[in-house]
Amino acid sequence: MGPFIVYRNNVQGELRLSDDQKQSLQERLPATLQETTRVFENLRNLQAKERKKVMQSFRQKTGEKLWAFLKQTLTAEQLKSSSSWNYSMKDRPPWWVAPRS
């Protein structure tokens, strides 16, 4: 899940996001969802191997865009705690599996 976990309410609470930070995330979400929808619509016509390739590329690009945004939006302390977002599943922090709020 990487940086996308920041959209979960429980993660935003752990990071103690300000109202302005939460608003910035919310304002960014529709464009992200629209882009994701377009990619998924285009996947229907692809073979499995090509779908996997497109999805890997898409995940990488959108993750990089989100990290760039987060580096501008979060404080240094919040970014420092974000290093735990990339834990492997066996080492994940407790909130990783919390239900979506």
Secondary structure, DSSP 8 states (H G I E B T S, - for coil): -GGGGGGSHHHHHHHT--HHHHHHHHHHHHHHHHHHHHHHHHHTTS-HHHHHHHHHHHHHHHHHHHHHHHHHHS-HHHHHHGGGGG--GGG--GGGGS---
